[in-house]
Amino acid sequence: MSDYIALERRYGATNYAPLPIVLTRGEGVWLWDDQDRRYLDMLSAYSAVSFGYGHPKLVQVFTEQAKRLAVTSRAFHSNTLPPFLARLCEITGMDRALPMTTGAEGVETAIKCARKWAYIVKKVPRDKAEIIVCEANFHGRTSTIVGFSSEAQYRDDFGPYAKGAFPAVPFGDAKALAAAITPNTAAFLVEPVQGEAGIIVPPEGYLTECARICRENNVLLIVDEVQTGLGRTGKVLAIQHEGVKPDGLILGKALGGGLMPVSAFLAREDVMGVFKPGDHGSTFGGNALGAAIGLASLNVLMEEKLADRAAAMGDYLLARLKTIASPVVTDVRGKGLLVGIELDPAKVSARAFVETLLKHGVLSKDTHGTVARFAPALIIERQEIDWALERIRAALREYGPVYERAA
């Protein structure tokens, strides 16, 4: 066992079960361990490193801004936050943005805003507002958020929770959403693609129908794009595949350029307008350094046309994976560069498979016991995808014969 792993096990909380590797540096889509072995990163920190490790434009902005001014709190204005907020609203088409740090904070902000909007604007009776969520959702790990998770490990032994505040409906079922709406419904909170649930892509037209249902019932459509946003699925926002404009939008992960946590909740004017000074805040949210990195990340995304690149490379990756016939693979699915391989749990666990991939030089992560997820940086080249595909085939051969289907 590595001395670093032993030291972490001795002093760290055991709330994670990382793969047995110690990483020391990264460049582009590649990572190196403490033995100087090279790996192709097909996870990119759950999409937080969407622009690759050490992107020169982002590193330059980070180092120069860190030397000038990093954190002042929102007690004062800075010269980096206003242009970041303006660019963020311009790119997303939203009216206003509230900067935070982590994705979960962005979700918590959205929940508070939706509830206050329900009381102030919709006139829902005080403390009766409901927010509809989807089964198998993943929106973070705060005590509020895990209270409406359908994953027992996330929820059990962390209560009590607010009963009835977050009714859940099946993901992909717009009729179930319509049936669940009551006069007290403030919002519908949804992921365009369920990542943690196993890269679950909803039926075509689902989000369009959800938007119509919400609009007709005076319910806010709030979309959590912390993982899917900023190019990951082949559009700047995953909801743009259906031309949907939400009432509220949550962004994070890639917004920090892989250098620091940056998130935001965005909403239309009348929704965000319910907040007044003192209603909500964050010491680090909107700090000068984070705002500078956020703006630089948005500029890299747009200037390098990384959403288009994710669409092309994602189509290629998905198509090539679907040509692989293996007795342990039951499904391959995804959108853009967010792809999952479903494995037969009777033959191999997803954890065992990603550990096998590790031996072959590819970094991935399992989810829900049966899915290996692939979400490389959007800058990945076709030859690097081919390199990964060779190793994926080699890993699958350890569990049975592998054949090629016609493309």
N, C-alpha and C positions, 0 to 999 in steps of 0.2 A: 504493500500500500504506500502511496505517495505520502511524504511527510506533511505536505500541505493538506491533503485529505484527512489525515489523522488529526492534525491540529484543528481543522474545522469541526470534525466530529467531537473533539474534546470540548470545545468552547462554544460552538454554535448551536442554536436551536435546531431541532430535527423536523422542521416544517417543509423541507424539500428533500427529494431523493434524486440528486443529480447523477448523471452518468459519470462513470469513473475516469474522468479526464481533468487535467489541470491546464487551463488555457493561459497563455502568457502574452500573446500578441496577435494582431489581426491586420489584414490588408485586403481591401476589396471584398471578395466573397470567401476568402481563405482565412483559416485560423491555425495557430501553431501551439503545441503543448509544451510542457516543461522539459520534454525530451527532444524538442525541435522537430517533432513529427507534424506534417501538414495535413489539414482536413478541409474539405469543402463544406461550408456551413449552409445547410438547407433548412435552417430554422430562423436565422436572423433575429434572435431574441424576440420571438413571437411577433415579428414585424417591426420591432423598434429600430432595427438596423437596416431599414429598407434601402438606404442609399449606400450601403457598404461600409466596411471599416475604414476609418481614416480618410474619408472623402476630403480632398485637399481644400476645396472651397469652404467646407464646413469647419474643418480644423483651423483654417486661417481666421475665420470669423470668431470662432470660439476663443482662440488664444489672444487675439487682439482685443476683443471685448472684455475678457477676463482681466486683462492688464488695466483697462480703463475703469470699468465699473461692473460689478456682478450683482449684488443684492442691496436694495435699499428699502424694501417693503413697499406696499401700495399707499403708505402714508404720504408719499411724494410722487410726482410725475417723473418719468424718465424719457430720454429721447429715442429709445428703441421700441417701447411698447406701442405707441400710436401707429407707426408704419406697419408693424406686425399685425395688429388688429385689422387695419385697413386692407392689407393684402389677403388676410384670412377670409374676410367677408367678401372681398372681390372674387376670389377663386371659388368659394362655396356658394355664392349667391345668397348668403344669409345677411340679415340686417345688422346684428350686433353680436359681439363675442365677449365671453367672460373667461379670462385665462386662469388655469389651475396648473397643477403639476402632474399628478397621476391620472390614469384613465378612470379609476374608481372614484376619484374626487370629481371628475367631470360628470359621472353618472349621478353621484350624490347631489351635485349642483342642479342637474336636470330635474331630479325628483323634487327638490325644494322649490324650484321655479314652477314646475307643473302644478304642484299643490297650491302654491300661492295664487297662481293664475286662476285655478279652479275656484278659490274662495273670493278673490277680488273681482274677477271678470265674469266667470260663469255662474257665480253665486251658489256654488255647492255649499251645503251647511258645514259650518266649521268642524274640522277634524273628521269629516266623512269622505274625503276625496279618495278615490281608488285609481290605481295605475295598473292597467292590464299588462302582463308580461307573457313570455312564451315558456312552455315546458322545455327543459334541457338548456335553458339560457345560461350565459356566463357574462356577467357585467362587472365583476370585481369580487373583493373579499371583505368589504366592511360589514359590520354587523347588520346594517339595514339591508344590504344587497344579498348577503347569504340567506337572509330570512325568506327571500322569495326564490331561492335556488331549489331545483328539484334533485340536486345531487346530495345524497345523505351525508357524505363526508364533509361537505362544505357547511351544512346546516346544523347537523346534530351536535348537541352539547354546547351550542353558542347562544341559545335563546335566553329570555323569551323574545318573541317577535310580535309585530303588530298584525293580529289576525284579521283577515279580510281586506287588508290594504292593498294587496297585490294579487288579484285573481290571475290564474294562469290558464292559457289556452294552448292547444297543439300548434307548433311552428308549421307554417305553410298552409294553415286552414283559415281562410278569410271568413268563412261562414261561422266558425267558432268565435272569432273576434266579434262579429256582428251580434251574435247571441249573448255575449258576455257583457256588452255595454249596458250601463244603467245611467240614470240621471246624475249619479255621483261620479261617473268616470271622468277623470281629468285627462288621462293620456294613455297611449299605447306605446310601450317601450320595446323595441325590436332590433335584433342584429340582422343585416341584410343576408349574411351567410353566418351560420352558427359555427364558429371556429372550434371552441373547446369541446363542443358536442360531437365533433368528428368530421368537420368540414361538410356541413349539411347545407346544400343549396336548395332554396325553396322552389316551388313550381313557377314557371314563367307566368308573369302577370300578378303574382301574389302581392307584391308591394304596391302596385298600382291599385289593386282592389282594396287593400288596407287603407291607402290614402283616401280613396273615395268614401269608404265607410266612416273613417274618422272625420272627414270634412262634413259629411251629411249629419253627423251626430254631435258636432261641436266638441270633438275630442282631439287633443294634440297628438300628432304623429311624431314621436321622438326616436331617432335612429342612432344606434350605438355603432359608430364606425371607428372605434379605437383601433381595432385590428384590421378591418377591411378598407379603411380610408386611406387617402393619399397615394393612390396608384396601385395598390395591392391586387385588385381584381381586374385590372385592365381599364379602369376609368378612374378619374380623380377621386370620385366617390362611388361606392358600389351601387347606391340607389340610382345613379345616372344610367345604369343599364336599362332601367325602365322609365327614365325621364321623370322621376318623382322628386318633388321638392318638399322636404319635411318642414314641420313647424319648429322642431328642435333637432340639433345635431351635436354629437359628442365625438371629439377627435382626441388622439393621444399618440402614444408609441412613436411612430415615424416622425411626428411633429417635432421631436427633440433631436432629430438627425443622428440618433444613435450615440449622442454625447451626453445628454442629460434629460431628465423627465420634464416634458412640456405637454399640457393638455388644454382643452378648451371646450366650453359649452357654447354653442351658437344658437340663436333663435331669431324669429321675426320680431319686429319692433314692439308690438303690443304684448308679446309674451315676456321678453326680457324686461320690458318696461315696468313690470310689477316689483322689481327689486329697487330698493332705495338704499342710500348709504347706511351701512351697519347691518343690513340683512344677511350678508354673506361675505366671506373673504378668505384669504390665504396669505400667510406671510411670504411664501416663496412664489405663489402664483403671479405670473406677469413680471417676474424679476427681469432686470435689464439684460442679463446674460441669456436667460431662457428666451426672451423676446427676440434677441438678435439671432439666436440659433434657429428659432421658429421661422423667422422671416427668410433666413438663408436656406432652410430646408424647403420651404415653399418655392423659392426661386430655383433651386436645383431640380425639384420635381417638374416644374413647368418648362424651364429652359432646356433640360435634357430629355424632355418628352418621355418621362419614365412610365407614365400610365400606358402609353402606346406600346412601349417596350415590354411592359408586363403582359399586355394582351398577346403580343406576338410570341414571346418566350413561353408564356403560360399555355397557349394553344399547342406549341411544339412539345412541351414537357408532358402535358396531358395526353396528347396523341401518341407519343412514344411509350408512355407507361401503359397505355391501353393495348399496345401490341404485345406486351409481356404476358404470356400464359403460364401461371404457376398454380399448383394445387392448394397453396395457402392463401392466395389472393382471391377475395370474393367481390371486390368492387374497387374502382378507381374513379374519383370524382373531384370536382373543384371548379374554380373560376379564376382566371388570370394566374398569378403565381401564388395561389393558395390552394393546395392540392392535398388530398388524403388518399392513402391506400388502406382499404379495409381488409383485415386479415381474419382467417378462420381461427377463432380462439381454441378450438379443439385440437388444432395442429401447432399453433405458435401464438404466444402473446405478443402484443405490440411492443412491450418493453423488451422482450428477448430479441425481437427483430431489430429494434433500433440499437441495441447493444452489439448485434452482429454487424450492422451498418458501421458502427464506430470502428470495429476492427478493420473494416475495408476503407476507412478514411472519409466517411460521410457522416455529418452530424444532423440528426433529426430528433424528434421527440414524440413519444407516444401520447395518446389521449384516449380516455375511456376504455382502456384495455385492449381495444381491437383496431385502432387506427394509428398509422404512422403518418405524421403530417410533414409536408414539404412547403416551405415558404422562404425561398432564397431571396437575397437582396435583388432589387429590381434592375440592378446593373449587370446581372449575370449574362455571360455570353453563351452562344449556342454550343461552342466546344466544351464549355464547363458543364453544361447540362449533359452533354454526351458522356463526359468523364463520370458524372454522377450516375448516369444510367447504367454504365458498365459495372459500377460497384453495386448498384441495387440488384442487378441480375445476379452478380456473384453471391451476394448475401442470400437471395432467394434460393439459389442452388443448394445451399446448406440445408434446406427443408424439403427438397424434392426437385424433380426435373423441371427445367424452364424451357419453354418453346416460344417461338415468335409467331404472332398472328399477323395476317395481312393488314397493312395500314389502312 
